[in-house]
Amino acid sequence: MVDIVGVLRFDIEDTDKIVLAISEKFNMDLCLDDIEISHRVSNHDKAPIIVKFNSRRKRDQFLSEGKQSKITTEDLGYQEGNTENRIYINENLTKMNKDIFIETKIKLKGKAKYIWIKNGKTYVRRGDRCKAFLIKDSDDISNFEEEIRYKHAGEP
């Protein structure tokens, strides 16, 4: 599933139409039959829209386009756009995976060049040519920090 963050709620809205409008901005071939279900996660005005696709391929394509795009609510014709109205497309994570990702970002800030999510899992990489590490829990974060300390200890 995918979360769409940044689209304010309207009194009457069709979240499927919002998803299709976003996909049009991506120049992505998406139709109503590609969406199993979409809805707000709560009644809050800024609540994300969650989308479940009928195929992983469409989900991955939508997510990839969303990560590369700088789409705003103005692009969809909803309101005047500015940096606060940017629309973000993210993987929908379980509470546990979201907590691991947040903990990783906090503890490894400045220590890992890349921290990302792929298929619901958190990965880190120290630099451009370094190996990617899967982070499953707090112990993995500590192990990554230890490896960094060990490698830096031998450097002049």
Beta strands, then each sheet from edge to edge (+ up, - down):
strand 1: 2-5
strand 2: 35-40
strand 3: 49-53
strand 4: 88-91
strand 5: 114-118
strand 6: 121-125
strand 7: 132-135
sheet 1: 2+ 3- 1+ 4-
sheet 2: 5+ 6- 7+
end
